[in-house]
Every structure is written in structure tokens, then in C-alpha cells.
């Protein structure tokens, strides 16, 4: 279970770093996020949802380990 937690934590960190407005996915594609708020679409929306799902899974694994140790 510890390996699962490590994998989840690395994935969550990577997704959070990709979601940064200034250097995130917009920056990877050559765009600039110069203070204009835009709704999340496409891959950014998917990354946000995946981050939430992985975070819930991480907490569930942590609680499982706590209760069964």
C-alpha cells in the first residue's frame, strides 16, 4: 500500500504543477495566461478532475492504512 501512496502522490504533484496558469498547459503550447480568466476546457478540465479523483483515492488509501495497521 505504501507504493500505491507514493505513486498517487507523485501523480498528484505532477498534475498540480501542470495546472499552474503561468507555466501550465497553456505555457507548454506557447500561449500566455496574461491575467485573462478563462474557463477550463479540454485537457485542463480533465487534469482538474483527475487531480480531484487521485486526491480522494490518496486519502482513502491513507485511511485504509490507518485503520488496518
PDB file with SEQRES, HELIX, SHEET and CRYST1 records, atoms N, CA, C and O in Angstrom:
SEQRES   1 A   69  UNK UNK UNK UNK UNK UNK UNK UNK UNK UNK UNK UNK UNK          
SEQRES   2 A   69  UNK UNK UNK UNK UNK UNK UNK UNK UNK UNK UNK UNK UNK          
SEQRES   3 A   69  UNK UNK UNK UNK UNK UNK UNK UNK UNK UNK UNK UNK UNK          
SEQRES   4 A   69  UNK UNK UNK UNK UNK UNK UNK UNK UNK UNK UNK UNK UNK          
SEQRES   5 A   69  UNK UNK UNK UNK UNK UNK UNK UNK UNK UNK UNK UNK UNK          
SEQRES   6 A   69  UNK UNK UNK UNK                                              
HELIX    1 AA1 UNK A    2  UNK A   18  1                                  17    
HELIX    2 AA2 UNK A   25  UNK A   28  1                                   4    
HELIX    3 AA3 UNK A   43  UNK A   67  1                                  25    
CRYST1    1.000    1.000    1.000  90.00  90.00  90.00 P 1           1          
ATOM      1  N   UNK A   1       0.816  -1.197   0.000  1.00  0.00           N  
ATOM      2  CA  UNK A   1       0.000   0.000   0.000  1.00  0.00           C  
ATOM      3  C   UNK A   1       0.858   1.260   0.000  1.00  0.00           C  
ATOM      4  O   UNK A   1       0.445   2.296  -0.519  1.00  0.00           O  
ATOM      5  N   UNK A   2       2.036   1.171   0.574  1.00  0.00           N  
ATOM      6  CA  UNK A   2       2.910   2.344   0.602  1.00  0.00           C  
ATOM      7  C   UNK A   2       3.342   2.727  -0.811  1.00  0.00           C  
ATOM      8  O   UNK A   2       3.488   3.909  -1.122  1.00  0.00           O  
ATOM      9  N   UNK A   3       3.543   1.739  -1.650  1.00  0.00           N  
ATOM     10  CA  UNK A   3       3.934   2.017  -3.034  1.00  0.00           C  
ATOM     11  C   UNK A   3       2.790   2.719  -3.771  1.00  0.00           C  
ATOM     12  O   UNK A   3       3.030   3.623  -4.572  1.00  0.00           O  
ATOM     13  N   UNK A   4       1.547   2.304  -3.502  1.00  0.00           N  
ATOM     14  CA  UNK A   4       0.386   2.944  -4.110  1.00  0.00           C  
ATOM     15  C   UNK A   4       0.321   4.409  -3.690  1.00  0.00           C  
ATOM     16  O   UNK A   4       0.043   5.279  -4.515  1.00  0.00           O  
ATOM     17  N   UNK A   5       0.574   4.685  -2.417  1.00  0.00           N  
ATOM     18  CA  UNK A   5       0.565   6.070  -1.937  1.00  0.00           C  
ATOM     19  C   UNK A   5       1.653   6.904  -2.607  1.00  0.00           C  
ATOM     20  O   UNK A   5       1.425   8.064  -2.949  1.00  0.00           O  
ATOM     21  N   UNK A   6       2.816   6.327  -2.792  1.00  0.00           N  
ATOM     22  CA  UNK A   6       3.905   7.060  -3.446  1.00  0.00           C  
ATOM     23  C   UNK A   6       3.538   7.384  -4.887  1.00  0.00           C  
ATOM     24  O   UNK A   6       3.755   8.505  -5.347  1.00  0.00           O  
ATOM     25  N   UNK A   7       2.986   6.412  -5.598  1.00  0.00           N  
ATOM     26  CA  UNK A   7       2.591   6.634  -6.988  1.00  0.00           C  
ATOM     27  C   UNK A   7       1.501   7.700  -7.079  1.00  0.00           C  
ATOM     28  O   UNK A   7       1.562   8.584  -7.932  1.00  0.00           O  
ATOM     29  N   UNK A   8       0.497   7.612  -6.189  1.00  0.00           N  
ATOM     30  CA  UNK A   8      -0.563   8.609  -6.184  1.00  0.00           C  
ATOM     31  C   UNK A   8      -0.035  10.006  -5.877  1.00  0.00           C  
ATOM     32  O   UNK A   8      -0.445  10.980  -6.508  1.00  0.00           O  
ATOM     33  N   UNK A   9       0.872  10.105  -4.911  1.00  0.00           N  
ATOM     34  CA  UNK A   9       1.384  11.420  -4.544  1.00  0.00           C  
ATOM     35  C   UNK A   9       2.200  12.045  -5.674  1.00  0.00           C  
ATOM     36  O   UNK A   9       2.100  13.249  -5.911  1.00  0.00           O  
ATOM     37  N   UNK A  10       2.995  11.252  -6.365  1.00  0.00           N  
ATOM     38  CA  UNK A  10       3.776  11.774  -7.498  1.00  0.00           C  
ATOM     39  C   UNK A  10       2.837  12.233  -8.623  1.00  0.00           C  
ATOM     40  O   UNK A  10       3.058  13.277  -9.237  1.00  0.00           O  
ATOM     41  N   UNK A  11       1.806  11.456  -8.881  1.00  0.00           N  
ATOM     42  CA  UNK A  11       0.845  11.822  -9.927  1.00  0.00           C  
ATOM     43  C   UNK A  11       0.097  13.108  -9.568  1.00  0.00           C  
ATOM     44  O   UNK A  11      -0.126  13.956 -10.431  1.00  0.00           O  
ATOM     45  N   UNK A  12      -0.290  13.255  -8.300  1.00  0.00           N  
ATOM     46  CA  UNK A  12      -0.985  14.461  -7.856  1.00  0.00           C  
ATOM     47  C   UNK A  12      -0.078  15.677  -7.982  1.00  0.00           C  
ATOM     48  O   UNK A  12      -0.516  16.730  -8.445  1.00  0.00           O  
ATOM     49  N   UNK A  13       1.163  15.545  -7.581  1.00  0.00           N  
ATOM     50  CA  UNK A  13       2.112  16.661  -7.684  1.00  0.00           C  
ATOM     51  C   UNK A  13       2.299  17.075  -9.135  1.00  0.00           C  
ATOM     52  O   UNK A  13       2.302  18.266  -9.448  1.00  0.00           O  
ATOM     53  N   UNK A  14       2.453  16.095 -10.025  1.00  0.00           N  
ATOM     54  CA  UNK A  14       2.639  16.405 -11.445  1.00  0.00           C  
ATOM     55  C   UNK A  14       1.421  17.122 -12.025  1.00  0.00           C  
ATOM     56  O   UNK A  14       1.564  18.082 -12.782  1.00  0.00           O  
ATOM     57  N   UNK A  15       0.230  16.658 -11.671  1.00  0.00           N  
ATOM     58  CA  UNK A  15      -0.977  17.296 -12.190  1.00  0.00           C  
ATOM     59  C   UNK A  15      -1.151  18.709 -11.651  1.00  0.00           C  
ATOM     60  O   UNK A  15      -1.576  19.602 -12.384  1.00  0.00           O  
ATOM     61  N   UNK A  16      -0.829  18.919 -10.387  1.00  0.00           N  
ATOM     62  CA  UNK A  16      -0.942  20.261  -9.813  1.00  0.00           C  
ATOM     63  C   UNK A  16       0.038  21.211 -10.486  1.00  0.00           C  
ATOM     64  O   UNK A  16      -0.305  22.356 -10.778  1.00  0.00           O  
ATOM     65  N   UNK A  17       1.239  20.746 -10.729  1.00  0.00           N  
ATOM     66  CA  UNK A  17       2.222  21.604 -11.389  1.00  0.00           C  
ATOM     67  C   UNK A  17       1.808  21.938 -12.818  1.00  0.00           C  
ATOM     68  O   UNK A  17       2.085  23.038 -13.295  1.00  0.00           O  
ATOM     69  N   UNK A  18       1.160  21.022 -13.497  1.00  0.00           N  
ATOM     70  CA  UNK A  18       0.700  21.287 -14.858  1.00  0.00           C  
ATOM     71  C   UNK A  18      -0.452  22.285 -14.903  1.00  0.00           C  
ATOM     72  O   UNK A  18      -0.695  22.908 -15.936  1.00  0.00           O  
ATOM     73  N   UNK A  19      -1.159  22.437 -13.791  1.00  0.00           N  
ATOM     74  CA  UNK A  19      -2.321  23.313 -13.768  1.00  0.00           C  
ATOM     75  C   UNK A  19      -1.988  24.764 -13.447  1.00  0.00           C  
ATOM     76  O   UNK A  19      -2.881  25.611 -13.463  1.00  0.00           O  
ATOM     77  N   UNK A  20      -0.749  25.068 -13.160  1.00  0.00           N  
ATOM     78  CA  UNK A  20      -0.367  26.454 -12.888  1.00  0.00           C  
ATOM     79  C   UNK A  20      -0.658  27.292 -14.112  1.00  0.00           C  
ATOM     80  O   UNK A  20      -0.262  26.933 -15.221  1.00  0.00           O  
ATOM     81  N   UNK A  21      -1.343  28.398 -13.924  1.00  0.00           N  
ATOM     82  CA  UNK A  21      -1.767  29.242 -15.054  1.00  0.00           C  
ATOM     83  C   UNK A  21      -0.583  29.793 -15.852  1.00  0.00           C  
ATOM     84  O   UNK A  21      -0.618  29.798 -17.082  1.00  0.00           O  
ATOM     85  N   UNK A  22       0.457  30.253 -15.167  1.00  0.00           N  
ATOM     86  CA  UNK A  22       1.541  30.910 -15.879  1.00  0.00           C  
ATOM     87  C   UNK A  22       2.439  29.932 -16.621  1.00  0.00           C  
ATOM     88  O   UNK A  22       2.930  30.251 -17.704  1.00  0.00           O  
ATOM     89  N   UNK A  23       2.663  28.756 -16.064  1.00  0.00           N  
ATOM     90  CA  UNK A  23       3.576  27.827 -16.711  1.00  0.00           C  
ATOM     91  C   UNK A  23       2.946  26.460 -16.935  1.00  0.00           C  
ATOM     92  O   UNK A  23       3.650  25.458 -17.063  1.00  0.00           O  
ATOM     93  N   UNK A  24       1.643  26.422 -16.980  1.00  0.00           N  
ATOM     94  CA  UNK A  24       0.952  25.146 -17.112  1.00  0.00           C  
ATOM     95  C   UNK A  24       0.824  24.701 -18.545  1.00  0.00           C  
ATOM     96  O   UNK A  24       1.727  24.894 -19.358  1.00  0.00           O  
ATOM     97  N   UNK A  25      -0.304  24.105 -18.841  1.00  0.00           N  
ATOM     98  CA  UNK A  25      -0.515  23.553 -20.173  1.00  0.00           C  
ATOM     99  C   UNK A  25      -0.590  24.652 -21.222  1.00  0.00           C  
ATOM    100  O   UNK A  25      -0.213  24.435 -22.373  1.00  0.00           O  
ATOM    101  N   UNK A  26      -1.067  25.817 -20.841  1.00  0.00           N  
ATOM    102  CA  UNK A  26      -1.091  26.936 -21.777  1.00  0.00           C  
ATOM    103  C   UNK A  26       0.332  27.317 -22.161  1.00  0.00           C  
ATOM    104  O   UNK A  26       0.616  27.572 -23.331  1.00  0.00           O  
ATOM    105  N   UNK A  27       1.223  27.356 -21.183  1.00  0.00           N  
ATOM    106  CA  UNK A  27       2.613  27.678 -21.449  1.00  0.00           C  
ATOM    107  C   UNK A  27       3.299  26.614 -22.279  1.00  0.00           C  
ATOM    108  O   UNK A  27       4.178  26.921 -23.084  1.00  0.00           O  
ATOM    109  N   UNK A  28       2.908  25.376 -22.092  1.00  0.00           N  
ATOM    110  CA  UNK A  28       3.512  24.302 -22.873  1.00  0.00           C  
ATOM    111  C   UNK A  28       3.173  24.425 -24.353  1.00  0.00           C  
ATOM    112  O   UNK A  28       3.955  24.035 -25.220  1.00  0.00           O  
ATOM    113  N   UNK A  29       2.007  24.970 -24.621  1.00  0.00           N  
ATOM    114  CA  UNK A  29       1.568  25.096 -26.006  1.00  0.00           C  
ATOM    115  C   UNK A  29       1.935  26.443 -26.608  1.00  0.00           C  
ATOM    116  O   UNK A  29       1.529  26.744 -27.730  1.00  0.00           O  
ATOM    117  N   UNK A  30       2.692  27.257 -25.889  1.00  0.00           N  
ATOM    118  CA  UNK A  30       3.155  28.521 -26.430  1.00  0.00           C  
ATOM    119  C   UNK A  30       2.272  29.705 -26.108  1.00  0.00           C  
ATOM    120  O   UNK A  30       2.591  30.828 -26.499  1.00  0.00           O  
ATOM    121  N   UNK A  31       1.169  29.490 -25.406  1.00  0.00           N  
ATOM    122  CA  UNK A  31       0.278  30.596 -25.062  1.00  0.00           C  
ATOM    123  C   UNK A  31       0.718  31.285 -23.795  1.00  0.00           C  
ATOM    124  O   UNK A  31       1.575  30.784 -23.067  1.00  0.00           O  
ATOM    125  N   UNK A  32       0.133  32.426 -23.536  1.00  0.00           N  
ATOM    126  CA  UNK A  32       0.426  33.140 -22.300  1.00  0.00           C  
ATOM    127  C   UNK A  32      -0.877  33.351 -21.554  1.00  0.00           C  
ATOM    128  O   UNK A  32      -1.885  33.716 -22.159  1.00  0.00           O  
ATOM    129  N   UNK A  33      -0.871  33.131 -20.272  1.00  0.00           N  
ATOM    130  CA  UNK A  33      -2.042  33.363 -19.452  1.00  0.00           C  
ATOM    131  C   UNK A  33      -1.930  34.702 -18.768  1.00  0.00           C  
ATOM    132  O   UNK A  33      -1.760  34.760 -17.550  1.00  0.00           O  
ATOM    133  N   UNK A  34      -2.019  35.777 -19.519  1.00  0.00           N  
ATOM    134  CA  UNK A  34      -1.745  37.110 -19.005  1.00  0.00           C  
ATOM    135  C   UNK A  34      -2.931  37.703 -18.278  1.00  0.00           C  
ATOM    136  O   UNK A  34      -3.480  38.708 -18.728  1.00  0.00           O  
ATOM    137  N   UNK A  35      -3.338  37.121 -17.183  1.00  0.00           N  
ATOM    138  CA  UNK A  35      -4.350  37.713 -16.340  1.00  0.00           C  
ATOM    139  C   UNK A  35      -5.775  37.597 -16.848  1.00  0.00           C  
ATOM    140  O   UNK A  35      -6.693  38.066 -16.175  1.00  0.00           O  
ATOM    141  N   UNK A  36      -5.994  37.005 -17.983  1.00  0.00           N  
ATOM    142  CA  UNK A  36      -7.346  36.850 -18.504  1.00  0.00           C  
ATOM    143  C   UNK A  36      -7.874  35.519 -18.002  1.00  0.00           C  
ATOM    144  O   UNK A  36      -7.297  34.462 -18.258  1.00  0.00           O  
ATOM    145  N   UNK A  37      -8.995  35.595 -17.274  1.00  0.00           N  
ATOM    146  CA  UNK A  37      -9.565  34.353 -16.749  1.00  0.00           C  
ATOM    147  C   UNK A  37     -10.329  33.645 -17.855  1.00  0.00           C  
ATOM    148  O   UNK A  37     -11.139  34.247 -18.559  1.00  0.00           O  
ATOM    149  N   UNK A  38     -10.056  32.365 -17.990  1.00  0.00           N  
ATOM    150  CA  UNK A  38     -10.770  31.561 -18.964  1.00  0.00           C  
ATOM    151  C   UNK A  38     -11.286  30.318 -18.252  1.00  0.00           C  
ATOM    152  O   UNK A  38     -10.687  29.833 -17.292  1.00  0.00           O  
ATOM    153  N   UNK A  39     -12.399  29.822 -18.742  1.00  0.00           N  
ATOM    154  CA  UNK A  39     -12.908  28.592 -18.161  1.00  0.00           C  
ATOM    155  C   UNK A  39     -12.011  27.435 -18.584  1.00  0.00           C  
ATOM    156  O   UNK A  39     -11.370  27.475 -19.635  1.00  0.00           O  
ATOM    157  N   UNK A  40     -11.981  26.423 -17.758  1.00  0.00           N  
ATOM    158  CA  UNK A  40     -11.156  25.258 -18.068  1.00  0.00           C  
ATOM    159  C   UNK A  40     -11.848  24.432 -19.142  1.00  0.00           C  
ATOM    160  O   UNK A  40     -13.038  24.129 -19.051  1.00  0.00           O  
ATOM    161  N   UNK A  41     -11.077  24.079 -20.157  1.00  0.00           N  
ATOM    162  CA  UNK A  41     -11.625  23.285 -21.253  1.00  0.00           C  
ATOM    163  C   UNK A  41     -10.635  22.192 -21.618  1.00  0.00           C  
ATOM    164  O   UNK A  41      -9.435  22.295 -21.362  1.00  0.00           O  
ATOM    165  N   UNK A  42     -11.163  21.171 -22.210  1.00  0.00           N  
ATOM    166  CA  UNK A  42     -10.324  20.114 -22.757  1.00  0.00           C  
ATOM    167  C   UNK A  42      -9.433  19.453 -21.730  1.00  0.00           C  
ATOM    168  O   UNK A  42      -9.902  18.906 -20.732  1.00  0.00           O  
ATOM    169  N   UNK A  43      -8.140  19.512 -21.992  1.00  0.00           N  
ATOM    170  CA  UNK A  43      -7.174  18.791 -21.163  1.00  0.00           C  
ATOM    171  C   UNK A  43      -7.043  19.414 -19.777  1.00  0.00           C  
ATOM    172  O   UNK A  43      -6.759  18.700 -18.815  1.00  0.00           O  
ATOM    173  N   UNK A  44      -7.241  20.723 -19.650  1.00  0.00           N  
ATOM    174  CA  UNK A  44      -7.162  21.359 -18.335  1.00  0.00           C  
ATOM    175  C   UNK A  44      -8.299  20.899 -17.438  1.00  0.00           C  
ATOM    176  O   UNK A  44      -8.103  20.662 -16.246  1.00  0.00           O  
ATOM    177  N   UNK A  45      -9.488  20.772 -18.014  1.00  0.00           N  
ATOM    178  CA  UNK A  45     -10.646  20.294 -17.255  1.00  0.00           C  
ATOM    179  C   UNK A  45     -10.445  18.834 -16.836  1.00  0.00           C  
ATOM    180  O   UNK A  45     -10.775  18.446 -15.715  1.00  0.00           O  
ATOM    181  N   UNK A  46      -9.904  18.043 -17.746  1.00  0.00           N  
ATOM    182  CA  UNK A  46      -9.624  16.639 -17.454  1.00  0.00           C  
ATOM    183  C   UNK A  46      -8.567  16.520 -16.359  1.00  0.00           C  
ATOM    184  O   UNK A  46      -8.683  15.674 -15.472  1.00  0.00           O  
ATOM    185  N   UNK A  47      -7.536  17.366 -16.419  1.00  0.00           N  
ATOM    186  CA  UNK A  47      -6.482  17.339 -15.406  1.00  0.00           C  
ATOM    187  C   UNK A  47      -7.035  17.712 -14.039  1.00  0.00           C  
ATOM    188  O   UNK A  47      -6.647  17.120 -13.032  1.00  0.00           O  
ATOM    189  N   UNK A  48      -7.933  18.681 -13.996  1.00  0.00           N  
ATOM    190  CA  UNK A  48      -8.541  19.076 -12.719  1.00  0.00           C  
ATOM    191  C   UNK A  48      -9.353  17.923 -12.137  1.00  0.00           C  
ATOM    192  O   UNK A  48      -9.233  17.605 -10.953  1.00  0.00           O  
ATOM    193  N   UNK A  49     -10.163  17.311 -12.960  1.00  0.00           N  
ATOM    194  CA  UNK A  49     -10.985  16.190 -12.474  1.00  0.00           C  
ATOM    195  C   UNK A  49     -10.108  15.022 -12.022  1.00  0.00           C  
ATOM    196  O   UNK A  49     -10.383  14.393 -11.001  1.00  0.00           O  
ATOM    197  N   UNK A  50      -9.064  14.740 -12.779  1.00  0.00           N  
ATOM    198  CA  UNK A  50      -8.160  13.648 -12.415  1.00  0.00           C  
ATOM    199  C   UNK A  50      -7.431  13.951 -11.112  1.00  0.00           C  
ATOM    200  O   UNK A  50      -7.188  13.046 -10.313  1.00  0.00           O  
ATOM    201  N   UNK A  51      -7.077  15.221 -10.889  1.00  0.00           N  
ATOM    202  CA  UNK A  51      -6.431  15.619  -9.637  1.00  0.00           C  
ATOM    203  C   UNK A  51      -7.359  15.371  -8.457  1.00  0.00           C  
ATOM    204  O   UNK A  51      -6.929  14.855  -7.425  1.00  0.00           O  
ATOM    205  N   UNK A  52      -8.620  15.734  -8.602  1.00  0.00           N  
ATOM    206  CA  UNK A  52      -9.592  15.518  -7.525  1.00  0.00           C  
ATOM    207  C   UNK A  52      -9.767  14.028  -7.256  1.00  0.00           C  
ATOM    208  O   UNK A  52      -9.784  13.603  -6.101  1.00  0.00           O  
ATOM    209  N   UNK A  53      -9.896  13.245  -8.303  1.00  0.00           N  
ATOM    210  CA  UNK A  53     -10.087  11.798  -8.148  1.00  0.00           C  
ATOM    211  C   UNK A  53      -8.871  11.158  -7.474  1.00  0.00           C  
ATOM    212  O   UNK A  53      -9.023  10.335  -6.572  1.00  0.00           O  
ATOM    213  N   UNK A  54      -7.668  11.535  -7.911  1.00  0.00           N  
ATOM    214  CA  UNK A  54      -6.457  10.970  -7.311  1.00  0.00           C  
ATOM    215  C   UNK A  54      -6.290  11.412  -5.862  1.00  0.00           C  
ATOM    216  O   UNK A  54      -5.791  10.649  -5.034  1.00  0.00           O  
ATOM    217  N   UNK A  55      -6.699  12.631  -5.551  1.00  0.00           N  
ATOM    218  CA  UNK A  55      -6.613  13.111  -4.174  1.00  0.00           C  
ATOM    219  C   UNK A  55      -7.547  12.329  -3.263  1.00  0.00           C  
ATOM    220  O   UNK A  55      -7.174  11.967  -2.147  1.00  0.00           O  
ATOM    221  N   UNK A  56      -8.751  12.071  -3.736  1.00  0.00           N  
ATOM    222  CA  UNK A  56      -9.704  11.271  -2.955  1.00  0.00           C  
ATOM    223  C   UNK A  56      -9.165   9.851  -2.777  1.00  0.00           C  
ATOM    224  O   UNK A  56      -9.279   9.274  -1.696  1.00  0.00           O  
ATOM    225  N   UNK A  57      -8.581   9.294  -3.827  1.00  0.00           N  
ATOM    226  CA  UNK A  57      -8.005   7.947  -3.731  1.00  0.00           C  
ATOM    227  C   UNK A  57      -6.841   7.927  -2.738  1.00  0.00           C  
ATOM    228  O   UNK A  57      -6.690   6.970  -1.978  1.00  0.00           O  
ATOM    229  N   UNK A  58      -6.019   8.982  -2.743  1.00  0.00           N  
ATOM    230  CA  UNK A  58      -4.892   9.058  -1.818  1.00  0.00           C  
ATOM    231  C   UNK A  58      -5.389   9.076  -0.373  1.00  0.00           C  
ATOM    232  O   UNK A  58      -4.852   8.367   0.479  1.00  0.00           O  
ATOM    233  N   UNK A  59      -6.411   9.884  -0.096  1.00  0.00           N  
ATOM    234  CA  UNK A  59      -6.967   9.952   1.260  1.00  0.00           C  
ATOM    235  C   UNK A  59      -7.586   8.610   1.653  1.00  0.00           C  
ATOM    236  O   UNK A  59      -7.447   8.172   2.795  1.00  0.00           O  
ATOM    237  N   UNK A  60      -8.266   7.958   0.713  1.00  0.00           N  
ATOM    238  CA  UNK A  60      -8.876   6.664   1.003  1.00  0.00           C  
ATOM    239  C   UNK A  60      -7.815   5.616   1.341  1.00  0.00           C  
ATOM    240  O   UNK A  60      -7.990   4.829   2.271  1.00  0.00           O  
ATOM    241  N   UNK A  61      -6.725   5.606   0.591  1.00  0.00           N  
ATOM    242  CA  UNK A  61      -5.637   4.659   0.876  1.00  0.00           C  
ATOM    243  C   UNK A  61      -5.000   4.964   2.224  1.00  0.00           C  
ATOM    244  O   UNK A  61      -4.667   4.048   2.976  1.00  0.00           O  
ATOM    245  N   UNK A  62      -4.829   6.238   2.530  1.00  0.00           N  
ATOM    246  CA  UNK A  62      -4.234   6.625   3.817  1.00  0.00           C  
ATOM    247  C   UNK A  62      -5.128   6.192   4.983  1.00  0.00           C  
ATOM    248  O   UNK A  62      -4.639   5.682   5.991  1.00  0.00           O  
ATOM    249  N   UNK A  63      -6.435   6.397   4.839  1.00  0.00           N  
ATOM    250  CA  UNK A  63      -7.367   5.972   5.895  1.00  0.00           C  
ATOM    251  C   UNK A  63      -7.400   4.456   6.021  1.00  0.00           C  
ATOM    252  O   UNK A  63      -7.471   3.922   7.128  1.00  0.00           O  
ATOM    253  N   UNK A  64      -7.350   3.766   4.893  1.00  0.00           N  
ATOM    254  CA  UNK A  64      -7.323   2.304   4.918  1.00  0.00           C  
ATOM    255  C   UNK A  64      -6.096   1.804   5.684  1.00  0.00           C  
ATOM    256  O   UNK A  64      -6.189   0.903   6.519  1.00  0.00           O  
ATOM    257  N   UNK A  65      -4.950   2.408   5.382  1.00  0.00           N  
ATOM    258  CA  UNK A  65      -3.722   2.008   6.070  1.00  0.00           C  
ATOM    259  C   UNK A  65      -3.794   2.325   7.556  1.00  0.00           C  
ATOM    260  O   UNK A  65      -3.308   1.553   8.383  1.00  0.00           O  
ATOM    261  N   UNK A  66      -4.394   3.448   7.894  1.00  0.00           N  
ATOM    262  CA  UNK A  66      -4.505   3.835   9.298  1.00  0.00           C  
ATOM    263  C   UNK A  66      -5.389   2.872  10.076  1.00  0.00           C  
ATOM    264  O   UNK A  66      -5.074   2.498  11.205  1.00  0.00           O  
ATOM    265  N   UNK A  67      -6.494   2.477   9.465  1.00  0.00           N  
ATOM    266  CA  UNK A  67      -7.447   1.614  10.151  1.00  0.00           C  
ATOM    267  C   UNK A  67      -7.035   0.149  10.178  1.00  0.00           C  
ATOM    268  O   UNK A  67      -7.482  -0.601  11.046  1.00  0.00           O  
ATOM    269  N   UNK A  68      -6.190  -0.270   9.242  1.00  0.00           N  
ATOM    270  CA  UNK A  68      -5.788  -1.670   9.172  1.00  0.00           C  
ATOM    271  C   UNK A  68      -4.328  -1.921   9.516  1.00  0.00           C  
ATOM    272  O   UNK A  68      -3.743  -2.916   9.089  1.00  0.00           O  
ATOM    273  N   UNK A  69      -3.755  -1.029  10.279  1.00  0.00           N  
ATOM    274  CA  UNK A  69      -2.359  -1.267  10.670  1.00  0.00           C  
ATOM    275  C   UNK A  69      -2.254  -1.720  12.100  1.00  0.00           C  
ATOM    276  O   UNK A  69      -1.152  -1.964  12.590  1.00  0.00           O  
TER     277      UNK A  69                                                      
END                                                                             
